[in-house]
Amino acid sequence: MRSSRLVVGVICRDLKSKRILNGARRSIVDEPLIYLKTYQIEWVAPKVNLRELALLRFIQGKTERELAQYFGRSKTAIHELLARMLKNDFRHANLTKEERERIKWEN
């Protein structure tokens, strides 16, 4: 699980006269208009098991839509993973030689 902090800040300054503006042509407030708020953000997206993806798609014949629901990803993400696996000849899918040969014969 990765986490990071996002800091949001807003300030508007007229650089020529060093006056603080908030959308008007003249300065309305003399104090700095700064608003900072910190949000805790977490990315919790487990990686897709490429071996399981390849076996479900090419051996069991699951559709991309079914795989997207199964892995909790979009159909486009599943399509791109499958296309990358086909392009790289299943090198990163941790398939056995027999499984690779079976998938090649299925396609």
N, C-alpha and C positions, 0 to 999 in steps of 0.2 A: 504494500500500500504506500503510495506516494502522497505527500501532503506538502502544500506550500502556502504562502500567504499572498494575498492580493490586496494592495493598498490603493484606494481610490482617492484622488485629490483633485480639487477644482480651484483654480485661481485665474483671475482675469486682470491684466495690468496694462495700462497705457505706458509703453516704454519711453515715449518722448518726454512726457511731463512727470513720469513716475507716480501718476495718480491711479488709484484703484477704481475700476469701472465695473459695472454689472449690466452692460448692454446699453447704457445711455451715453450721450455725447459728453456729458459732464460727470464729474465724480459725485457720487451720491453718498458714499460711506467712506470715511477716512481710515477705518481700520482694515487690516488685510482680510480678504474674503477667502478663507481657507477652510476646507472641510475634509477631514481625513477619517476614513473608517476602514478597519481591517476585517477581512473575511477569511475564515478558515475554509480551504478548498481541499477536497480529497478526491483522488482518482482511484476508483476501485473497479478495475476492469481486468479480470483474469485473462491470460492469453488463451487463444483457442488451441486445443490439442489438434495439431495438424494430422497426426496419424489417425485419430478418431474421425476427423473430418473427411479424410480421404476414404477411409473404409465405409463410412456411412453413405457417402456420395457415389462412389464408384463400384462398390461391392453390393451394398444393400439397395442402391438406386433411389435414395431419398432426394427430394427436390430441394432447390436452393431456399425456397420459402420455409420448408420444414426444418432445414438446417439452421436458418436464421432464427427461428423460434426456439430451437433446441439449444443453441449457443448464446442466445440473447444478443444477437448482433443484427445489423441491417442486412437485407438481401444483397445490396451492393457490396458490402464488406465481405460477405461469404463468396460472392462471385469473384472478387479481386483475389482473395486467398486461393481459391481453386485455380484461377488462371495463372497465378504465380507458381503454384505447385506444378501445374502441367508444363509451364515454360522451363522450370528448373529440374524436370524429370524426377520429381518427388524426393529430391536429395535431403531436404530439411524436414521431411515428414516422419523420419525414423521408422520407415517401413522395412520389412524383411525383403529379401530378394524374391521370394515366392509371392509375396503380396504385390510387389511392383509388377512382376510378370502377369499376375492375374488381372491387375488393373489395366495393364496395356492390352490384354486380350479382350477385356470387357469393352474398351473404347474402340 
